[in-house]
Structures are given as C-alpha cells and as structure tokens.
Amino acid sequence: MPRIAPTPPAPDGNAVSNSLLARVMGRCPEILRAFGRLDGSIRFHGKLPGELKEAVRRATAGEVGCEYCRSLGAPRSDLDPRESLAVAFAQAVAQDPAAITDAQFAVLQEEFDEEEIVELVAFICLVAVAGQMFGAVMGLEAAGAQEAEAYQQVLEAHG
C-alpha cells in the first residue's frame, strides 16, 4: 500500500494519467500538472526515439528501487549500440550523478549530438530517475499485468 492514498482514477484518463504514481502525485494537482507537462514533453517529443527512452526508464527502475516502475516492463537485452550507451550512462547517473566523468561524457558525444545529450540527461534526471525516486519514497507497489500492458500500449500509441 502506498504511504499516501492515491486519488481515484479519472474516468477520461489513460494508463499514464491514471497510473498509481500519477494518482499519488495527484494529491497535489499543481505538482502533478507540472510533472505531467514535463514528462510528456520529454518522453513523447524530441530527437531521441521513444524506445531508447523506455529502455533507459526500464534499466534505471531497479537501480532506483521503485517496485511500481520496475513492474511496468523488464529491461531489454536486445539493445542497439546507442540504446546500450544511453542505458549504461543512465545507470551510472542513477548510481551516483556526481561521479559522472568527462570521459563518460566524451563517449556520449561520439554517438549523440548536443541536443540529444541535453534531452537524454533531462529525461534521465527530470523524468525517469525523479519519478522512480518519488515512487520508491512513496512505497508504490508493483502494477498488475493489466496496468503494465495498458502503460505499454500508451507508449506504443505515441511511438
């Protein structure tokens, strides 16, 4: 059971807007709206493909310790080279953001342009890890299979 009771699901919501994380954050509607705008603008827009961002989210969920986030999809093993690099970098950020070195950043710069790096770091720090930290601190339990599938369908629709 979450440490804070979630709001009821919205009748016109989808699997993301009615997620347990969103419904707990919904106790402060202004914060939920701001986080939702940020999440949507980074997750569903930009130069980086959604599959790369989802690979990052899946890989860091276990690192950060959010059971809910982890239950939305297991880390993939069939990553392409850019996804592998992004995932490794995200895991390093999740472990210790202050330990990121110039050498690690230089490796990113070999594969990603500056706009992509800003987008990747924003997604890692402001959406993926931040949301996962919120979920871990709030004690969000794992999603059921139906909710996890609905979440993946929303991502595919924005594909």
N, C-alpha and C positions, 0 to 999 in steps of 0.2 A: 504494500500500500504506500502511495507517495506520502511524503511528510506534510504536504499541503494538499488538501482536497481539490481535485480538478473541477472546473466549471462543466456544466452539461454540454454534450456535443451540439453544435449548431445544426439545425435541420438542413440548411443550404450549404454546409461545409463539405470539404473533401477530406481525404485521408491525411493530408498535411495539416490543414487548418483545424481538423478535429483530432489531431494526434494528442496523446497523453501529455507530451511536452507542451504543446500549444495550449491545451486546456488548463494546465497548472499555471503556465505563464499568464494565461487569460485572467487570473485573479487581479492582475494589474493591466487593464486593457490598453493603456497608452504604451506600456513597455512591449506588450505583445504586438501591437500595430507597428511599432518602430522596428522590432526584431524581424517581423514578417516581411516588411518592406526591404530591409537589408538582405535577409535570407533570399527572398525571391529575386532581387536584382543581381545578386552574385551567383546564386545557384542556377538560374534559368536564362541568364544573359551573359554576354561577354564573349571573348575569343576562345576560351577553353571549352572542350566538349563536356557535356553533362556526365558522360561515362567516366571521364577522368576525375571529375569532382566527386562522383559517387564512390569511386574506388578509394579516394582519399578519405571520405567520410567513413566508409566501412573499415578501413585499416586503422584509423585512429580511435574508433569507438571502444575497442578492447583496451587500448593503451590508456585511455582516459578513465575507463571504468563505468560507463553508462550502460546498464543492462538493457534499457529500452532501446538505445541507439544501436547496440550490438545486435539486438533481435530483428532489426529491420533489414538485415542482409549480411551474410558472411563475406569476409574478404575474398576477393577473386584471386585465382592463381594464374589466370591467362592474360596477364597484363602486357601491353606493348611497352617498348622502351621508355616512352615519355610518361606513361602511367606509372611504371616502376620507379622512375626517378621522382615523380611527384609524390608517390606514396612513401618512399624512403625519406624524403625531405619532411613530409608531414609527420611521420613517426618521430623523427628527430626533434621537430618543433614541439610535439606533444610531450616528449620526454623531458626536454629542457630547452626552452626557446632562447635563453641567454647563451647557450653553448653552441649555437649555430656559428660556423666559422666562415671566413672569407672564401676558403677553399670549397666548402659546400655550396656556397652561393655562386662561385665561378662555374661549378659543374652545371648548376641550373641555367646559367647564362649561355652555356653551349647548346642547350636544347630549346630554351624558351626566350622570347623577346621580352623587353622590359614591361610592356603592358600585361603580358601573360604572367610574368612573375608577380607583379602587383596583384593581379586577380587571384593567383594561386595563394599567395600569402594572406590576402584578405579573406579568401574562402576558408583557409585552414584556421586562422586566428579568430575571425569575427563570426563565423558561422559554424563550421564543423566542431572544432575543439570547444568553443564557447558554449554551444548548445549541448555538447556532451558533458561538459563540466556542470552546467545547470542541471541536467538530468541525473548525474551522479550525486550531486549535493542534495537534490530533492528526493532521492531514493526512488526514481521511476522504475517500476518493474517491467519486465520484458513484455513486448507486444505479442498478441496472439498471431497465429499464422494468417488469419483473415486480414487483420490490420496490416501486417507486414506486406502481404500481397497487394493490398489496396495502395499502400505507400509506393511500391514499385510501379504500379500502374500509373500513378500520378506523374512519376518521373519519366516514364516512357511517353506519356502524352505530351510532355514538354520537350522530349527528345531531340 
